[in-house]
Amino acid sequence: METKLLPEITEPLVVFGGPYSNLQALKAMHDICRELSIPPERTICTGDIVAYCARPGESIEFIRDWGIHVIAGNVELQLAANQEDCGCNFNEGSVCDALSNQWYAFARQQVTHAQIQWLGQLQHFIGFSIAGYHCVVVHGAYSETAKFIYHSTPWDDKLAEFELANADIILAGHSGIPFLQKQHNKVWANAGVIGMPPNDGTNFGWYLTLIPTETELEIESHILSYDYGTAAREIEKQNLAMEYATSLRTGIWPSNDILPGEERARQGLPIAIEQLSIPVMMSNH
């Protein structure tokens, strides 16, 4: 699997994931980057441009025109391979599995041949150094694109991914719930997603900033406000899975099937993430 290598990053960086065909969220994310003076070359998307919402083709075009770095999520891989399911790794027969058949079929109808070709050119990983740390951007995990990794996932499982990726910091998406976790001089930073709330009873998406200073690297999670009402109405207008329109309004997922017990117990509870600051490494490695 291919890795896109970037030059060393010495200025602030934005990482976000899961636009999920939510054009309103994408436009809001673009506005945030403009307000922060973050150019496309320091903006990274962890994949799943296309999913539950109503504007798959337009979302792909918006990302392309923006010119940011993007890796292939499971949906991009499945669309590019002309597969008949989203490859989301939902449990067979689950609510999310059933709903995915509807939105994925809609997305396949909407995207153009040129867009499919572009998706097929996306690489699986992005690698770069910042503040002396080697970062690898993955969708779900290094070992498996659609693997679900949560805060409650055992650290030994995460450690195996760091070793596979040869990374100090892993920047991920896919699971839909943001978190920052540091152990053994390693950091796992899930940016969350912008196109759907993280099952916390709010209407926000989430994204990450990485800010290098002379002495430390600051890794911070942020909420993204956007016009979720319009995004929900567009789902309804296209007669897509209404459960996702409801999720945009209520902040609660249609199902907790994929969640471990710890994350399932936190449904409807607003997320608070303690930001991380780690000292600059004196030499690159």
FIRO-987787 format. One line per 2 residues: their letters; for each residue x, y, z of C-alpha. Coordinates in pm, whole numbers, plus 32768, in hexadecimal, padded with zeros to 4 digits. Layout:
N
A	X Y Z ~ ...
This chain:
285
ME	8000 8000 8000 ~ 8082 8152 7F97
TK	80E9 826E 807D ~ 80EB 83D9 800D
LL	8219 8480 80AA ~ 8207 85F4 80F7
PE	8324 86E5 813A ~ 836F 872F 82A8
IT	8259 8803 833D ~ 82C7 892D 840D
EP	8181 89F3 8420 ~ 801F 89A6 849E
LV	7F64 8885 83FC ~ 7DF3 8827 83ED
VF	7D79 86BE 83DF ~ 7C0E 865B 83AF
GG	7B4E 852C 8336 ~ 79FC 84A7 82CF
PY	795B 85B7 81FD ~ 7855 84A8 81B9
SN	77BB 855E 808B ~ 7763 867D 8177
LQ	77B2 87AB 809F ~ 7748 88A1 81AD
AL	7849 8811 829F ~ 7957 8815 8193
KA	791A 8982 8144 ~ 7929 89D7 82B7
MH	7A73 891A 82D6 ~ 7AFC 89DB 81AC
DI	7A96 8B23 8253 ~ 7B48 8ABF 8396
CR	7C8A 8A77 82D9 ~ 7C70 8BC6 822C
EL	7C38 8C76 837B ~ 7D67 8BC2 840D
SI	7E38 8C10 82D5 ~ 7E77 8A9C 82A2
PP	7EC4 8A5D 812F ~ 7E5E 891E 8075
ER	7FBF 8890 8090 ~ 7F94 888A 820C
TI	7E34 87FB 820B ~ 7DF8 8682 8216
CT	7CB8 85B7 81F5 ~ 7CB6 8455 8284
GD	7BBC 83D6 8180 ~ 7A4E 8378 815D
IV	79FA 84AB 8090 ~ 78C0 83ED 802C
AY	77C3 834E 8117 ~ 7675 8390 81C3
CA	7612 84E9 8146 ~ 7581 856B 7FFF
RP	769F 860D 7F3E ~ 77A1 8501 7EE2
GE	780C 8581 7D8D ~ 7813 86EB 7DF9
SI	78E1 868F 7F2C ~ 79E6 85E2 7E56
EF	79F9 8710 7D6F ~ 7A17 87FD 7E96
IR	7B3C 8737 7F25 ~ 7BE3 8723 7DD0
DW	7BBE 8898 7D93 ~ 7C3C 88E5 7EF1
GI	7D7F 882A 7EA1 ~ 7DBF 8797 7FFB
HV	7E68 864B 804D ~ 7D78 8523 805F
IA	7DA5 83B2 80A6 ~ 7CB7 82A1 8038
GN	7BB7 8235 8137 ~ 7AF9 80F1 8110
VE	79E5 819D 8047 ~ 7ADE 822E 7F50
LQ	7B7F 80D7 7F26 ~ 7A2F 802D 7EF0
LA	79B2 812D 7DF5 ~ 7AFA 8124 7D34
AN	7AEB 7FA6 7D26 ~ 797C 7FAD 7CB5
QE	7914 7EE6 7DE5 ~ 77A7 7EC5 7E4A
DC	77CF 7F1A 7FBD ~ 787D 802C 8080
GC	797D 7F4C 812C ~ 7937 8004 8273
NF	796F 7ECC 8347 ~ 7812 7EDC 83DF
NE	7790 7D9B 8476 ~ 76CD 7CD6 8374
GS	7558 7D01 83A9 ~ 7585 7E2E 8490
VC	74BD 7F70 8470 ~ 75E8 802C 83E0
DA	7628 7F12 82EA ~ 74C1 7F26 826B
LS	74C4 80A2 8252 ~ 7611 80A0 819B
NQ	7576 7FE1 807A ~ 7499 810E 8033
WY	7590 822C 804C ~ 76A5 816C 7F9C
AF	75C4 8115 7E75 ~ 7563 8285 7E5B
AR	76D0 82EE 7E63 ~ 772C 81FA 7D4E
QQ	761D 8290 7C74 ~ 768B 83F4 7CB8
VT	7804 83EA 7C89 ~ 7895 8410 7B2E
HA	7995 8337 7A7D ~ 7A98 844C 7A9D
QI	7A57 8464 7C13 ~ 7A7C 82EB 7C37
QW	7BC9 82FC 7B81 ~ 7C40 840E 7C6C
LG	7BDA 8342 7D9D ~ 7C9D 821C 7D11
QL	7DDC 82ED 7D11 ~ 7DCE 833E 7E85
QH	7EDD 82A1 7F59 ~ 7E9D 81DC 8097
FI	7F7C 829F 8184 ~ 8028 83ED 81AD
GF	8174 840D 8261 ~ 822B 8543 82D9
SI	8306 85C7 83F1 ~ 82A5 86E1 84DB
AG	8362 875A 8610 ~ 8448 862E 85EA
YH	832E 852C 85F2 ~ 82D7 8440 84D8
CV	8160 8455 8493 ~ 8094 8362 83C4
VV	7F31 83B0 8358 ~ 7E4F 827E 8340
HG	7CDB 8253 8307 ~ 7C7F 814E 840E
AY	7DCC 80A8 8458 ~ 7F11 805B 83A6
SE	7EC7 7EE7 839C ~ 7D65 7F0B 8315
TA	7CBD 8037 8274 ~ 7B67 7FF4 8311
KF	7BE0 7F86 8469 ~ 7B2D 8034 8587
IY	7C1A 80C4 868B ~ 7B85 8178 87B8
HS	7C08 8215 88F6 ~ 7BAB 80D0 89A9
TP	7C67 7FF6 88AF ~ 7D83 7F4F 8972
WD	7ECA 800D 895B ~ 7F80 7ED1 88F2
DK	7EA6 7ECA 87B8 ~ 7F05 8032 8770
LA	8072 7FEB 87B8 ~ 8070 7EDD 86AC
EF	7FF0 7FE0 85B4 ~ 8106 80D5 8613
EL	8205 7FC5 85D3 ~ 816F 7F68 8483
AN	8165 80D5 841A ~ 82BA 8129 84B1
AD	820F 825A 8545 ~ 8228 8334 867C
II	80D5 83D3 863C ~ 7FAD 8335 8588
LA	7EA0 841E 8504 ~ 7D5F 8360 84BB
GH	7BED 8378 846D ~ 7AE3 8274 8412
SG	7A57 8225 856C ~ 7993 836B 857C
IP	79F2 83C4 86E2 ~ 7B1C 84AC 8721
FL	7C1F 8464 882D ~ 7D87 84AD 888A
QK	7E56 83A8 8941 ~ 7FC6 83A2 89A1
QH	8093 8284 8A30 ~ 81FE 8215 8A12
NK	825B 8350 894D ~ 8158 82F6 8846
VW	8020 83BE 87F1 ~ 7EE1 833C 8750
AN	7E10 8463 86DA ~ 7CBD 841D 8641
AG	7C41 8557 8597 ~ 7AD8 84E4 85A1
VI	79FF 853A 8475 ~ 795D 8678 83F9
GM	782F 85E6 8346 ~ 7778 8542 8469
PP	7774 858D 85E0 ~ 7832 849A 86C3
ND	76FE 8401 876B ~ 771A 8502 8881
GT	75CE 85B9 8864 ~ 7664 86ED 87BB
NF	7659 876A 8653 ~ 77D0 8798 862D
GW	78D9 86F8 8558 ~ 7A43 86E0 85D2
YL	7B9F 8722 8547 ~ 7D0A 8737 85BC
TL	7E1C 883B 85B6 ~ 7F8D 87F2 85E2
IP	8055 8927 863F ~ 81D1 8911 865B
TE	8285 8A12 8731 ~ 83F4 8A35 878D
TE	83C9 8954 88BB ~ 8296 8878 8886
LE	8192 87E8 879E ~ 802E 8843 87FC
IE	7F21 874E 878A ~ 7DC1 87D2 87BA
SH	7C61 8756 876B ~ 7B5C 8855 8700
IL	79E7 8858 86BD ~ 7962 88BE 8567
SY	7818 8978 8553 ~ 7761 8974 8406
DY	7604 8981 836C ~ 7596 8825 83D4
GT	7427 887C 8398 ~ 745E 88A8 8223
AA	752E 876A 8213 ~ 7412 86AB 82BD
RE	730A 8739 81D4 ~ 73DA 86D6 80A4
IE	73E2 856D 8120 ~ 7268 8575 813C
KQ	723E 8618 7FE6 ~ 7304 84FC 7F47
NL	7238 83FD 800C ~ 7373 8367 809F
AM	738A 82BA 81F1 ~ 72C2 83A5 82CE
EY	7376 831E 8401 ~ 74A8 83E9 839F
AT	73DD 8527 8376 ~ 7361 84E7 84D7
SL	74C8 84B1 854D ~ 7532 8603 84C6
RT	741B 86A7 858F ~ 7432 85DE 86D2
GI	75A3 8587 86DE ~ 7550 8417 871D
WP	75AE 82FE 862E ~ 74A6 8211 859F
SN	7556 80EC 8645 ~ 766F 80A0 873B
DI	76B7 7F4E 869D ~ 7823 7F9B 864F
LP	7878 8035 87A0 ~ 7934 7F93 88C1
GE	788F 7FAB 8A17 ~ 794C 80E0 8A8C
ER	78EB 81AE 895B ~ 778A 8123 8959
AR	775B 8198 8AC1 ~ 77BA 82F9 8A5E
QG	76A4 8325 895E ~ 7606 847B 8984
LP	771B 8502 8A64 ~ 77D4 8631 89D6
IA	7941 85E7 898F ~ 7A5A 8698 8A49
IE	7BBB 8653 89D0 ~ 7CF2 86B8 8A91
QL	7DE4 874E 899A ~ 7F46 86C8 897D
SI	8092 877C 897D ~ 81C9 86AD 8941
PV	8331 872B 8945 ~ 83E5 875C 87FC
MM	84CA 863A 87A5 ~ 862A 86BC 8789
SN	867C 85EA 8657 ~ 85AD 8554 8540
H	85AC 83D9 851E
